[in-house]
Amino acid sequence: MRYYSSRHFRPWLARFGCMPAHPSFYCRRALFEKWGAYAADYRIAADHELLIRLLVRRKIRARYVREVFVKMRPGGITRAPWAAPSR
């Protein structure tokens, strides 16, 4: 198990692959209406693309809240060793 904090995230860190924790990323509906929602054509990277688009390209302001919002079980498609593509 690991604990992941977005406390030290800054948009320039995205150049090195660093991202804030997307399961606990919340934004106003107006941002989705203005800049678009998740890109459904991305199979496993829609969350990453959305954060790049909003935080880096559109430079929206973000605030870190020191609170646990999400607890997840281990696993997921990006953790599976060379998972077969879904049909």
Backbone as a ProteinNet text record, in pm:
[ID]
protein_1_A
[PRIMARY]
MRYYSSRHFRPWLARFGCMPAHPSFYCRRALFEKWGAYAADYRIAADHELLIRLLVRRKIRARYVREVFVKMRPGGITRAPWAAPSR
[TERTIARY]
85.1	0	89	35.9	111.7	17.7	74.1	1.2	52.5	-38.1	1.2	-58	24.6	-19.7	10.2	-84.3	-65.6	-15.5	20.2	58.4	167.8	266.3	380.4	370.5	256.8	242.7	241.3	312.2	309.7	296.4	222.7	200.7	327.7	437.3	560.4	613.6	574.4	619.1	557.6	451.2	388.2	486.2	582	683.2	764	768.3	844.5	754	627	531.9	461.3	488	422.1	282	186.9	47.4	-11.5	-107.8	-178	-264.7	-307.8	-391.2	-526.4	-550.8	-672.5	-801.7	-802.2	-929.9	-987.2	-902.3	-951.7	-941.3	-938.7	-937.8	-1082.5	-1123.8	-1258.5	-1249.5	-1342.8	-1345.7	-1490.3	-1507.3	-1641.7	-1692.9	-1821.5	-1886.8	-1857.5	-1846.1	-1820.1	-1689.4	-1590.9	-1464.2	-1484.4	-1564	-1595.1	-1671.6	-1765	-1844.5	-1758.7	-1661.3	-1575.8	-1464.2	-1396.3	-1276.8	-1296.1	-1413.3	-1440.1	-1420.4	-1487.1	-1480.2	-1372.6	-1379.9	-1284.6	-1292.6	-1178.7	-1172.7	-1200	-1320.3	-1363.2	-1287.4	-1220.8	-1147.2	-1012.4	-969.6	-849.1	-889.4	-824.4	-862.5	-822.8	-699	-653.4	-591.2	-591.2	-522	-612.3	-743	-834.1	-815	-789.2	-767.6	-639.3	-533.7	-405.7	-421.2	-487.8	-507.3	-589.1	-693.2	-776.7	-695.6	-614.7	-534.6	-431.1	-369.8	-275.9	-350.1	-466.4	-543.3	-585.2	-633.8	-682	-570.2	-480.5	-378.9	-260.9	-222.2	-102.5	-140.1	-224.1	-256.2	-347.1	-452	-548	-513.9	-414.8	-361.3	-468.2	-559.6	-657	-585.4	-636	-578.1	-628.8	-541.1	-577.9	-537.3	-605.9	-575.5	-567.9	-466.3	-451	-532.5	-611	-689.9	-637	-593.1	-534	-646.1	-700.2	-812.1	-810.5	-848.5	-858.6	-996.5	-999.5	-1124.1	-1152.7	-1048	-1063.4	-973.3	-1029.4	-951.1	-979.1	-874.2	-889.6	-825.8	-880.1	-817.2	-704.2	-602.7	-494.1	-543.7	-474.8	-507.5	-547.9	-616.5	-658.5	-589.2	-638.5	-587.1	-441.8	-399.5	-260.6	-164.1	-213.1	-128.3	-119.6	-206.9	-206.1	-87.6	-10.9	105.1	62.1	78.1	47.4	-91.6	-188.7	-327.7	-370.6	-444.9	-497.9	-598.5	-598.8	-692.8	-836.6	-923.8	-1065.5	-1125.9	-1226.9	-1290.5	-1421.6
-118	0	123.3	229.3	354.2	470.7	576.9	700.6	799.9	864.4	959.5	1094.8	1194.3	1329.4	1421.3	1507.5	1606.2	1738.8	1737.7	1860.8	1939.8	1870.9	1939.7	1952.9	1914.7	1924.1	2069.7	2094.8	2222.9	2189.7	2268.4	2234.3	2206.5	2273.8	2250.4	2108.8	2042.1	1905.1	1805.7	1843.9	1755.9	1720.9	1808.5	1779.9	1655.2	1619	1503	1385.4	1394.9	1286.6	1291	1393.5	1404.7	1462.6	1404.3	1447.9	1449.3	1536.5	1527.4	1401.3	1360.4	1240	1266.5	1204.2	1232.6	1183.3	1075.5	1036.2	1140.7	1225.6	1328.1	1468.1	1475.9	1605.3	1644.6	1755	1805.9	1943.3	1972.9	2106.9	2147.3	2272.9	2324.3	2278.5	2259.9	2218.2	2315	2442.1	2544.6	2517.4	2459.2	2426.8	2318.1	2216.9	2112.6	2171.6	2260.5	2321.5	2409.5	2477.1	2567	2493.5	2400.6	2337.1	2191.1	2134.6	1996.1	1898.7	1785.5	1681	1579.8	1463.2	1356.7	1317.7	1292.5	1246.7	1096.7	1058.1	918.5	827.4	883.9	800.6	752.2	804.7	754.3	635.9	523.2	402.6	408.3	449.1	449.6	582	683.1	807	929.7	911.5	1026.2	1117.6	1061.2	1142.2	1224.9	1163	1232.1	1345.4	1316.6	1417.5	1534.8	1506.1	1613.8	1704.2	1646	1727.3	1810.8	1755.1	1832.6	1949.5	1918.7	2022.3	2134.9	2101.5	2204.4	2274.7	2198.2	2257.8	2318.3	2255.5	2302	2393.5	2345.2	2424.4	2542.5	2522.3	2629.8	2705.8	2656.2	2723.5	2757.6	2662.3	2687.5	2681.6	2754.4	2753.9	2632.3	2571	2455.9	2481.8	2415	2429.8	2290.7	2268.5	2142.8	2149.3	2048.1	2038.2	1918.4	1941.5	1833.1	1752.1	1661.7	1578	1451.2	1339.1	1216.1	1214.8	1215.2	1213.7	1076.8	1002.1	875	769.8	650.9	533.4	429.9	373.1	280	146.2	43.3	-87.8	-92.8	-174.6	-185.6	-251.7	-223.1	-284.3	-181.3	-225.3	-136.7	-173.8	-120.2	-158.4	-118	-6.2	35.8	-41.8	-117.3	-200.1	-343.7	-384.2	-520.9	-538.1	-645.8	-665.9	-700.8	-606.8	-625.2	-685.2	-620.5	-667.8	-670.3	-771.4	-782.5	-670.5	-610.2	-501.3	-550.8	-465.5	-503.3	-497.1	-575	-580.5	-509
0	0	0	-55	-53.6	-31.6	15	36.6	-66.8	-137.3	-240.3	-206.7	-202.3	-171.9	-289.9	-320.2	-427.2	-372	-248.2	-178.8	-251	-303.5	-364.1	-516.1	-572.6	-717.9	-763.7	-872.5	-942.9	-1090.9	-1169.3	-1310.3	-1390.2	-1361.6	-1437.5	-1416.9	-1308.3	-1283.7	-1381.7	-1450.6	-1550.2	-1661.9	-1688.3	-1790.4	-1758.1	-1630.2	-1585	-1549.9	-1587.6	-1563.3	-1429.6	-1350.1	-1220.2	-1237.6	-1169.1	-1176.2	-1036.6	-1012	-884	-883.4	-767	-756.4	-822.1	-935.5	-1010.5	-944.7	-863.5	-803.5	-708.3	-655.6	-563.7	-623.8	-755.1	-824.2	-853.2	-798.9	-820.5	-882.9	-973.2	-1031.5	-1059.3	-1083.3	-1109.5	-1245.3	-1252.4	-1375.7	-1489.9	-1457.5	-1559.2	-1633.6	-1565.9	-1632.9	-1737	-1704.3	-1802.2	-1920.1	-1890.9	-1997.6	-2088.2	-2030.1	-2107.5	-2181.1	-2113.4	-2169.8	-2208.4	-2182.1	-2220.7	-2106.3	-2115.1	-2012.2	-2049.4	-1988.7	-2018.6	-2166.2	-2225.6	-2364.4	-2364.5	-2399	-2391	-2487.8	-2587.6	-2682.6	-2626.5	-2512.1	-2445.5	-2358.9	-2377.1	-2303.5	-2156.1	-2128.3	-1988.8	-1945.6	-2029.7	-1994.3	-1998.1	-1995	-2001	-1880.4	-1764.2	-1644.7	-1657.7	-1706.2	-1724.6	-1826.6	-1937.6	-2042.2	-1989.2	-1911.1	-1856.2	-1764.4	-1677.8	-1586.3	-1660.7	-1763.6	-1845.9	-1911.1	-1967.5	-2037.3	-1942.2	-1825.1	-1733.4	-1657	-1597.4	-1510.3	-1584.8	-1694.5	-1765.6	-1881.8	-1970.4	-2090.4	-2060.2	-1978.9	-1949	-1822.2	-1749.6	-1631	-1525.9	-1502	-1395.8	-1261.5	-1166.8	-1032.6	-956.8	-881.8	-801.3	-656.7	-568	-426.3	-364.2	-285.8	-215	-86.7	-61.9	60.9	138.5	258.4	339	404.1	327.2	371.3	286.3	342.7	265.7	200	68.4	-6.3	-66.6	-96.2	-167	-104.7	-85.5	-47.5	-154.7	-210.6	-322.4	-289	-349.1	-340.7	-442.8	-418.7	-516.5	-645.1	-752.6	-881.1	-983.5	-1085.2	-1192.7	-1321.8	-1430.4	-1562.5	-1582.5	-1524.9	-1545.3	-1456.6	-1362.1	-1276.3	-1326.1	-1416.3	-1468.5	-1562.1	-1546.3	-1634.4	-1777.2	-1864.8	-2005.8	-2028	-1971.8	-1983.3	-2129.3	-2163	-2300	-2323	-2440.5	-2466.9	-2460.6	-2408.5	-2403.2	-2541.8	-2563.3	-2695.4	-2695.2
[MASK]
+++++++++++++++++++++++++++++++++++++++++++++++++++++++++++++++++++++++++++++++++++++++

